[in-house]
Amino acid sequence: MPSRPICLCLPLCSLLLAACGPSSPAGESGTASEPVPFELLEARIEDIQAAWRGDQVDADGEPLRCVELAERYLQRIETLDNHVDTGLPINSMVSLNPQWQAQAEALDHAYAATGPVGPLHCVPVILKDLYDTDDFPTTASSLALAGSQPPDDAFTVARLRAAGALILGKAGMSEYAYWTQSFNSVSQRIGLPYDTSLDAGGSSGGTAAAIAANFGAIGTGSDTCASIRLPPANNSLVGVRSTVGLVSQDGLVPLSHTMDVGGPITRSVRDAALMLDAMAGADPADPRTQVPDRYQPASYVDALDAQGLAGRRIGVLRSYGGTDAFGDDADINAVMDQALADLAALGAEIVDPVELPDFVDISKTLIVQEFADHLDEYLASFDAPRANTEEVFASGLVHPFIEALVGASLLLRDTSSTRYQDLLAQREAVRVYVEGQLDSLGLDALVYPPVQNAAQPTGQAQTDNCAFGSTTAMPSIVVPAGFTGDTPARPVGIEFFGRRWDESTLFTLAYAYEQATLHRRRPALPGDPPP
């Protein structure tokens, strides 16, 4: 297959200055500064852009190029993804883009001719294995969909490529995104890079593990309930579950269209903002992005403010619908207590407790009702290996645990009854109730732990708070908040939750907290220097 043509005329070019900085290496005084070596470990988008300009250089003292950068990430994947010296393998990746070299060379040629293609010029992206790509298969990490080749890119993938991103490969996941731990029929299970005897979390565990281990620069996840919040919390990462309708679901293997959200999994809040700028957009193929009140600013990067917590009112969600949001895990509560103290020290007014007794969790019911019908629609949209969910279930190729969930969905499928419509109406009433409580308390956001216990062995699920965001369809951002006190220490995250379409406020709060605390710490992997 020929390499993908590079588009040089982009609606995203207005974001180039925010992503790339000045085209000259001259400092503020106008004199050129001495280049510094490019470090792959923990490299962020701004580092990669600096490497194109020559502000950071490779081992030979030359500006980095796209092919070289991709090769370095691919070498890490080959060396470390199935490395057994640390215990069980990570197993984060299920496929590599067979066209990566041709596409990287095309990006290099474009840069030499006219400069960066876009704000994500040759930023290597790891896709969750449910994002359609026209140049290699999308399987939802299921042997039942082996070789499944969609005819075109997902809307979000096309936007990432238009912004200059290089799709490096696809990460494993909980099969069909149907659980909060990452096991499937392709790679079996995905280990946490910090302790590979533990599960990376699901369903976006492969992406989270890969980004935590520095197998790519940025990654995509998707969240129906927990999947873009729990894995980042487990992997000391940032995850953004945006308002349903901000990011198109076109070309994503669905679990529940009512609640599915695709979005960034990154090592920094700024990278997540740049990535969401590229991914979000109104899409004629997805009516959820066409609602009249949809709001998307020119750039989420504009919201980043290191002093952004000063004067903000932050509520501590202690319970919702009778569910305890904190639990009794001493490590989680110690990290959260410190996070609340840090927020207050940064100028936020902490309102504690916030309790929402009239919240009703509808998330799990909707998943079971919608999955079979929505997967049927996806499989019927192209020449897929299985015609429908019945054939997937009957194949005998699905992981036994997930197979049982698929079977339950076939028995309980329901997207047309009055009962189903009543459930959707009830869900909207819950959102109105929660937003009303935020208004009445004068809160800018809520905070709570995304999970009530840190990463666990595969088969021992974590207790999560995913239903709160999933039921309301309101946005949240997870940011690293620290580590447990055991050995090896396990990452812990904090979740910032806000109003519909108000991702900018969440970016402001999350960035200020991140910059003041800098809790992100990479895992200790063989051959790497100590974290």
Secondary structure as GFF3:
##gff-version 3
##sequence-region A 1 531
A	DSSP	three_ten_helix	11	15	.	.	.	ID=ss1
A	DSSP	alpha_helix	16	20	.	.	.	ID=ss2
A	DSSP	beta_strand	36	37	.	.	.	ID=ss3
A	DSSP	alpha_helix	45	53	.	.	.	ID=ss4
A	DSSP	beta_strand	56	57	.	.	.	ID=ss5
A	DSSP	alpha_helix	66	80	.	.	.	ID=ss6
A	DSSP	beta_strand	93	96	.	.	.	ID=ss7
A	DSSP	alpha_helix	100	114	.	.	.	ID=ss8
A	DSSP	beta_strand	124	128	.	.	.	ID=ss9
A	DSSP	three_ten_helix	143	145	.	.	.	ID=ss10
A	DSSP	alpha_helix	155	162	.	.	.	ID=ss11
A	DSSP	beta_strand	166	171	.	.	.	ID=ss12
A	DSSP	three_ten_helix	175	177	.	.	.	ID=ss13
A	DSSP	beta_strand	183	184	.	.	.	ID=ss14
A	DSSP	beta_strand	188	189	.	.	.	ID=ss15
A	DSSP	beta_strand	191	192	.	.	.	ID=ss16
A	DSSP	beta_strand	195	199	.	.	.	ID=ss17
A	DSSP	alpha_helix	205	212	.	.	.	ID=ss18
A	DSSP	beta_strand	218	223	.	.	.	ID=ss19
A	DSSP	alpha_helix	230	234	.	.	.	ID=ss20
A	DSSP	beta_strand	238	241	.	.	.	ID=ss21
A	DSSP	beta_strand	261	266	.	.	.	ID=ss22
A	DSSP	alpha_helix	269	279	.	.	.	ID=ss23
A	DSSP	three_ten_helix	287	290	.	.	.	ID=ss24
A	DSSP	three_ten_helix	300	303	.	.	.	ID=ss25
A	DSSP	beta_strand	313	320	.	.	.	ID=ss26
A	DSSP	beta_strand	323	324	.	.	.	ID=ss27
A	DSSP	alpha_helix	330	345	.	.	.	ID=ss28
A	DSSP	beta_strand	349	356	.	.	.	ID=ss29
A	DSSP	alpha_helix	363	380	.	.	.	ID=ss30
A	DSSP	alpha_helix	389	394	.	.	.	ID=ss31
A	DSSP	alpha_helix	400	412	.	.	.	ID=ss32
A	DSSP	alpha_helix	418	441	.	.	.	ID=ss33
A	DSSP	beta_strand	445	448	.	.	.	ID=ss34
A	DSSP	alpha_helix	466	472	.	.	.	ID=ss35
A	DSSP	beta_strand	476	483	.	.	.	ID=ss36
A	DSSP	beta_strand	491	497	.	.	.	ID=ss37
A	DSSP	alpha_helix	503	517	.	.	.	ID=ss38
###
